[in-house]
């Protein structure tokens, strides 16, 4: 097959001495969907940043269409036919689909913006690539799956022949994922080439032609997808056998730790984001909440952790009724929180690992004497947790911003789990982390639950929420629309129908399941 992209001996060393890419050779053939996988910190993100002009390598060469290519900015990459669809969408929520797509390449009628031509361009592009979108809808009003299509169309409109797709299915339902994969196969048939970055190995197996595996900044294997299993890929990524199926002892629920009754929350304009939400979580069980993002999960979590105040309803933690409790008060009640956005709400970016590990307990006498910190105790605590939670770092004194996303997440998990919580609220706990870290975090969630904690798991990853949870709830439009006393009694396809609002349980069935 014709080689479209060849990256030779790419080397990148960051100022802190971390070698992200160590003479990496990476090749992609024209017209294939090529998976790039590896643990967090393996170097795949850095390699793609080099390709897209977001990082300048310290060594190596890039060849595109057989010719040397030096990319120093994303604009230059786009002009050369290389597009990147980021995991976190780069869209303006208040603008329409059309406005987002043509931003910077607006059609003109004289000096004026030609709106009719812009809409027609989007309509034609959507039909051509089988990526249906509503040209007139605002981004903030369309589903996640359609926003994904807009991002892809935006790259195609600018002439992308090579598309880098970074975790493209992270927040999609099974139905939306299948729709996306149909479109990607169509793009492939029309001559486009894709680099598919994902931690979902079942999807890698389903959609890709070849796989390149990175570990420790190097390429450790290139395989035809059809010739390897998920276990084979995991082994290459991690360097050992990975347990893909969770070994979970039967739940033995005890007393109710979290009780939520008739919870409601409204926007300043009066739009209901949570409506009459009621459920409970007992000690010794994991209750999962599945749902497409934007259906009230964020508001629910922030209310339960003291970051927002509800407009109605009652919340009790271990018998204590919350009335405008602060995050500090919630922590004092034994509530641990793994936030959705680890960089925004989980860590202090400029602080060290050891400082982040005591951020919630710095006032405790074991770490503070009057106004002075007990540096030896802080260092000892950090070393213990870094070892127990397998945080990969040269030193606990390293600024946390220098770690990979997966290792930052391990720091957050280590801090929260070591606080001896009564209740753990885990919001997207494995988003953007590799298969090895996922295995580890799932194991720790089960361990702390079976040791007596109550766990509320919120996840858009259906495999995660179905395999880790004991009981399962579905949220749609700010309401609990389905409940399953046994998480394994429902299929992914059926769950997807509830998540999209296509199907709901009757009031009687729902009340019985929530009782």
C-alpha positions in Angstrom: 0.0 0.0 0.0 1.0 3.6 -0.6 2.6 5.3 2.4 0.8 8.6 3.3 2.6 9.6 6.5 6.1 8.6 7.8 7.6 9.9 11.0 11.2 8.9 11.4 13.2 8.9 14.6 11.0 11.5 16.3 12.6 12.6 19.5 11.1 14.9 22.1 12.5 15.7 25.5 10.6 18.1 27.7 12.4 20.7 29.9 11.9 18.7 33.0 14.0 15.9 31.4 11.1 13.6 30.5 11.7 11.9 27.2 8.2 11.7 25.7 9.4 10.3 22.3 12.5 8.3 21.9 13.4 7.9 18.2 9.9 7.0 17.2 9.2 5.5 13.7 5.5 5.8 12.8 4.0 4.9 9.5 0.4 5.3 8.2 -0.8 4.0 4.8 -3.1 5.9 2.5 -6.8 4.9 2.9 -6.5 3.0 6.2 -7.8 3.6 9.7 -4.8 3.2 11.9 -5.0 2.9 15.7 -2.4 4.5 17.9 -2.7 3.1 21.4 -0.6 3.1 24.6 -0.7 3.8 28.3 -1.0 7.4 29.5 2.5 8.8 29.3 3.5 6.4 26.5 4.1 9.3 24.1 1.3 9.0 21.6 -0.2 12.5 22.5 3.2 14.1 22.1 3.7 12.3 18.7 0.4 13.7 17.4 1.2 17.1 18.7 4.4 17.0 16.7 2.4 16.0 13.6 -0.2 18.8 14.1 2.4 21.5 14.9 1.6 21.9 18.6 5.1 20.6 19.6 8.5 21.1 17.9 10.6 17.8 18.0 14.2 17.8 19.2 15.0 15.4 16.4 13.6 13.3 13.6 11.8 13.9 10.3 8.3 13.9 9.0 7.4 12.9 5.4 3.9 13.4 4.1 2.9 12.2 0.6 6.5 11.3 0.1 7.9 14.8 0.7 9.6 16.3 3.8 7.2 18.2 6.0 8.0 20.7 8.7 4.9 21.7 10.7 5.3 24.5 13.2 1.7 25.4 13.8 -1.8 23.8 13.5 -2.7 26.2 10.7 0.2 24.9 8.7 -0.9 21.3 9.4 -4.4 22.2 8.2 -3.1 23.8 5.0 -1.2 20.6 4.3 -4.4 18.5 4.6 -3.9 17.2 8.2 -6.9 17.7 10.5 -7.2 16.9 14.2 -10.5 16.2 16.1 -9.8 16.7 19.7 -11.4 14.8 22.6 -12.7 18.0 24.0 -14.7 19.7 21.3 -13.3 23.1 20.0 -16.7 24.6 19.2 -18.4 27.9 20.1 -21.6 26.8 22.0 -23.6 30.0 21.2 -23.0 29.8 17.5 -24.9 27.7 15.0 -23.5 24.6 13.3 -23.0 26.6 10.1 -21.2 29.5 11.9 -18.8 27.0 13.6 -18.1 25.2 10.4 -17.3 28.2 8.2 -15.5 30.3 10.9 -12.4 31.6 9.3 -13.3 30.4 5.8 -16.6 32.3 5.4 -18.1 32.6 1.9 -18.5 36.2 0.7 -20.9 38.1 -1.5 -18.9 41.2 -2.1 -17.7 42.3 1.4 -20.7 40.7 3.2 -20.9 37.2 4.7 -22.9 35.0 2.3 -25.2 33.2 4.8 -27.2 31.3 2.2 -24.0 29.9 0.6 -22.6 29.0 4.0 -25.7 26.9 4.8 -25.7 25.3 1.4 -22.0 24.4 1.8 -22.7 22.8 5.1 -25.7 20.9 3.7 -23.7 19.6 0.7 -20.7 18.6 2.9 -23.0 16.8 5.4 -24.6 14.8 2.6 -21.3 14.0 0.8 -19.8 12.4 3.9 -22.9 10.9 5.4 -22.6 13.1 8.6 -26.1 14.5 9.1 -26.2 17.8 11.0 -28.7 20.6 11.4 -27.0 23.7 9.8 -29.3 26.1 11.7 -29.1 24.6 15.2 -26.9 26.2 17.9 -24.1 23.9 19.2 -25.4 24.2 22.8 -28.8 22.7 21.7 -27.6 19.7 19.8 -26.6 16.2 21.1 -23.0 15.2 21.8 -23.0 12.8 18.8 -23.9 15.7 16.4 -21.2 17.9 17.9 -18.7 15.2 17.1 -19.9 15.2 13.5 -19.5 19.0 13.3 -15.9 18.7 14.5 -15.2 16.1 11.7 -17.0 18.2 9.1 -15.0 21.3 10.2 -11.7 19.4 9.4 -13.1 18.1 6.1 -14.2 21.5 5.0 -10.7 22.7 5.4 -9.4 20.0 3.1 -8.2 17.3 5.6 -7.1 14.1 3.9 -5.5 12.7 7.1 -7.7 12.9 10.2 -6.4 12.4 13.7 -9.3 11.3 15.9 -8.5 11.6 19.7 -10.8 9.5 21.8 -13.8 10.2 19.4 -16.2 7.9 21.2 -15.5 8.9 24.8 -18.9 10.4 25.4 -21.0 8.6 22.8 -23.8 6.1 23.2 -23.6 2.7 21.4 -26.0 4.0 18.8 -24.0 7.2 18.2 -20.8 5.2 18.1 -22.2 2.9 15.4 -23.4 5.9 13.4 -19.9 7.4 13.7 -18.2 4.2 12.6 -20.4 4.0 9.6 -19.4 7.5 8.6 -15.7 6.7 9.2 -15.9 3.7 6.9 -17.5 5.9 4.3 -14.7 8.4 4.6 -12.2 5.6 4.2 -14.0 4.5 1.0 -13.7 8.0 -0.3 -9.9 8.0 0.1 -9.5 9.6 3.5 -7.0 8.3 6.1 -7.5 8.3 9.8 -5.4 7.9 12.9 -7.7 6.6 15.7 -6.6 7.1 19.3 -8.6 5.3 21.8 -8.4 3.3 25.1 -11.5 1.3 24.1 -9.8 -1.8 22.7 -13.1 -3.4 21.5 -13.6 -0.3 19.3 -10.1 -0.5 18.1 -10.7 -4.0 17.0 -14.0 -3.1 15.3 -13.0 -0.1 13.2 -9.2 -0.1 12.5 -7.0 -1.9 9.9 -3.6 -1.7 11.7 -2.4 -0.9 15.2 0.7 0.8 16.5 1.4 0.3 20.2 3.6 2.7 22.2 5.1 2.2 25.6 7.6 4.3 27.4 8.1 6.7 24.5 8.8 4.0 22.0 7.0 1.9 19.5 6.8 -1.7 20.8 4.6 -3.2 18.1 2.8 -2.7 14.8 0.1 -5.3 14.1 -2.7 -6.0 11.6 -5.8 -5.6 13.7 -7.4 -8.8 12.5 -4.4 -10.8 13.8 -4.5 -9.7 17.5 -6.9 -9.9 20.4 -7.8 -7.3 22.9 -5.6 -9.2 25.4 -2.7 -9.1 23.0 -3.0 -5.4 22.6 -3.2 -4.8 26.3 -0.2 -7.0 26.9 1.8 -4.9 24.4 0.6 -1.6 26.0 1.3 -2.5 29.6 4.0 -5.1 29.3 2.0 -7.7 31.3 -1.4 -9.5 31.2 -4.2 -7.1 32.0 -7.5 -8.3 33.6 -10.1 -6.9 31.3 -13.0 -8.4 33.3 -13.6 -7.1 36.8 -13.4 -9.6 39.6 -16.2 -8.3 41.8 -17.5 -10.1 44.9 -21.3 -10.0 45.4 -22.5 -6.8 47.0 -23.8 -6.9 50.6 -25.6 -3.6 51.0 -26.0 -2.3 54.5 -27.4 1.0 55.8 -28.2 3.9 53.5 -25.4 6.4 53.4 -26.7 8.7 50.7 -30.4 9.6 50.3 -31.6 11.9 47.7 -35.3 12.9 47.6 -37.1 15.0 45.0 -34.0 17.0 44.1 -34.5 19.9 41.7 -32.2 22.5 40.1 -33.0 25.3 37.6 -31.1 27.7 35.4 -31.5 31.4 36.1 -34.0 31.4 33.2 -36.1 28.8 34.9 -35.1 25.7 32.8 -35.1 22.6 34.9 -31.7 20.8 34.8 -32.7 18.3 37.5 -36.4 17.3 38.1 -37.6 15.3 41.1 -34.5 13.1 41.3 -34.7 10.5 44.0 -32.4 7.6 44.8 -30.2 6.1 47.6 -26.8 4.5 47.9 -26.0 2.0 50.7 -22.7 1.1 52.3 -21.2 -1.8 50.5 -22.7 -1.2 47.0 -21.8 0.7 43.9 -24.7 2.5 42.3 -24.0 3.6 38.7 -25.6 6.5 36.8 -25.5 6.2 33.1 -26.4 9.0 30.7 -25.3 11.1 27.7 -23.3 14.1 29.0 -25.4 17.2 29.6 -28.4 15.5 31.1 -27.9 16.8 34.7 -25.0 14.7 35.8 -22.7 17.7 36.4 -25.3 19.6 38.4 -26.1 16.5 40.5 -22.5 15.8 41.4 -21.8 19.5 42.2 -24.9 19.6 44.5 -23.8 16.4 46.2 -20.3 17.7 46.8 -21.3 21.1 48.1 -20.3 23.1 45.0 -24.0 24.1 44.2 -27.1 24.5 46.2 -30.3 22.8 45.0 -33.5 24.6 44.5 -35.6 21.8 46.0 -35.4 18.4 47.6 -33.6 16.8 50.5 -30.1 15.2 50.7 -28.8 13.2 53.6 -25.4 11.8 54.2 -25.2 9.1 56.9 -28.3 10.5 58.5 -27.1 14.1 58.4 -29.4 16.3 56.4 -27.5 18.7 54.1 -28.6 22.4 54.3 -26.3 24.5 52.1 -23.3 22.5 53.1 -19.9 23.6 51.7 -17.3 21.3 50.1 -15.3 21.4 53.4 -18.4 20.3 55.4 -19.1 17.5 52.9 -15.5 16.2 53.3 -15.9 16.3 57.1 -19.0 14.1 56.6 -16.8 11.6 54.9 -17.6 12.4 51.2 -14.8 11.8 48.8 -15.0 13.2 45.3 -13.3 12.1 42.1 -14.2 15.0 39.8 -15.0 14.9 36.1 -12.3 17.4 35.2 -9.2 16.5 37.2 -7.2 19.5 36.1 -10.0 22.0 37.0 -11.3 20.5 40.2 -9.0 17.6 41.1 -5.5 19.1 41.6 -3.6 22.3 42.1 -1.7 22.3 38.9 1.4 24.2 40.1 1.7 22.3 43.4 3.8 19.1 43.8 2.4 15.6 44.1 3.0 15.5 47.8 1.2 18.8 48.3 -1.8 17.6 46.3 -2.0 14.4 48.3 -2.6 16.4 51.6 -4.6 19.2 50.1 -7.7 18.0 52.0 -6.0 17.3 55.3 -3.3 20.0 55.6 -5.0 21.3 58.8 -4.7 17.9 60.5 -2.2 17.7 63.4 -0.3 14.9 61.8 0.8 17.3 59.0 0.8 20.7 60.7 2.3 22.0 63.9 0.8 25.4 64.6 1.6 27.3 61.4 4.4 25.0 60.3 4.0 22.0 58.0 5.5 18.7 59.1 7.6 18.1 55.9 8.8 14.6 56.9 5.2 13.4 57.6 4.0 14.9 54.3 6.9 13.3 52.4 6.2 9.9 54.1 2.5 10.1 53.3 3.3 10.9 49.6 5.8 8.1 49.2 3.4 5.6 50.7 0.5 6.6 48.4 2.7 6.9 45.3 3.9 3.3 45.9 0.4 1.9 46.7 -1.3 3.6 43.8 1.5 3.0 41.3 2.0 6.7 40.4 4.8 6.9 37.9 7.1 9.7 38.8 10.7 10.4 39.5 9.9 12.0 42.8 6.8 12.9 44.9 8.1 16.5 44.9 7.5 16.7 41.1 5.0 19.3 40.1 1.8 17.5 39.2 1.5 19.2 35.9 4.5 17.2 34.7 2.6 13.9 35.0 0.6 12.2 32.3 -3.2 12.4 32.6 -3.5 8.8 33.9 -0.9 9.4 36.7 -2.6 12.7 37.7 -5.8 10.7 38.0 -4.1 8.1 40.2 -3.0 11.0 42.5 -6.6 12.2 42.8 -7.8 8.6 43.5 -5.0 8.1 46.0 -5.9 11.2 47.9 -9.7 10.5 47.9 -9.5 6.8 48.8 -6.9 7.4 51.6 -9.4 9.8 53.4 -11.3 6.8 54.8 -14.6 8.0 53.1 -18.1 6.9 54.0 -19.3 7.9 50.5 -17.3 8.1 47.2 -18.7 10.1 44.4 -16.7 9.1 41.3 -17.5 11.2 38.2 -15.9 9.8 35.0 -13.1 8.2 37.1 -11.3 6.6 34.1 -11.8 9.2 31.4 -8.8 9.5 29.2 -6.7 6.9 31.1 -5.2 3.8 29.6 -6.2 0.2 30.1 -3.7 -0.5 32.9 -4.9 2.5 34.9 -8.5 1.6 34.2 -7.9 -1.9 35.6 -6.3 -0.4 38.7 -8.9 2.3 39.4 -11.8 -0.2 38.9 -10.1 -2.6 41.4 -9.7 0.2 43.9 -13.3 1.2 43.6 -14.5 -2.3 44.2 -12.1 -2.7 47.2 -13.2 0.4 49.0 -16.8 -0.4 48.4 -16.6 -4.0 49.7 -14.7 -2.6 52.7 -17.8 -0.7 53.6 -18.0 2.6 51.7 -20.9 3.6 49.5 -19.9 4.4 45.9 -21.9 6.5 43.4 -20.3 6.1 40.0 -21.3 8.5 37.2 -19.9 7.5 33.8 -20.6 7.9 30.1 -18.6 4.8 29.4 -21.3 2.0 29.2 -18.8 -0.8 29.6 -17.5 0.8 32.8 -20.8 1.7 34.4 -22.3 -1.8 33.6 -19.4 -3.9 34.7 -18.4 -1.9 37.9 -21.9 -1.1 39.2 -24.1 -3.3 41.4 -27.2 -1.3 40.7 -27.8 1.0 37.7 -29.8 4.2 37.1 -30.2 6.1 33.8 -30.6 9.8 33.7 -32.1 11.8 30.8 -33.3 15.3 30.7 -32.5 15.8 34.4 -34.7 12.9 35.4 -34.1 9.3 36.5 -35.8 7.4 33.6 -34.8 3.9 34.4 -33.4 1.8 37.3 -32.1 -1.8 37.3 -31.6 -3.6 40.6 -28.9 -5.7 38.9 -26.6 -3.8 36.5 -25.9 -6.9 34.4 -29.6 -7.4 33.6 -29.7 -4.9 30.8 -27.8 -4.8 27.4 -25.8 -1.9 26.1 -28.2 -1.4 23.3 -31.2 -1.2 25.6 -29.3 1.1 27.9 -28.5 3.3 24.9 -32.3 3.7 24.2 -32.9 4.9 27.7 -29.9 7.3 27.5 -31.2 8.9 24.3 -34.7 9.3 25.7 -36.2 6.9 23.2 -37.4 4.6 26.0 -38.5 5.1 29.6 -39.7 2.9 32.4 -43.2 3.3 33.8 -43.7 5.1 37.1 -44.6 1.9 38.9 -41.6 -0.1 37.6 -39.3 2.8 38.4 -40.5 3.2 41.9 -40.2 -0.5 42.6 -36.6 -0.5 41.3 -35.7 2.6 43.4 -37.3 1.3 46.6 
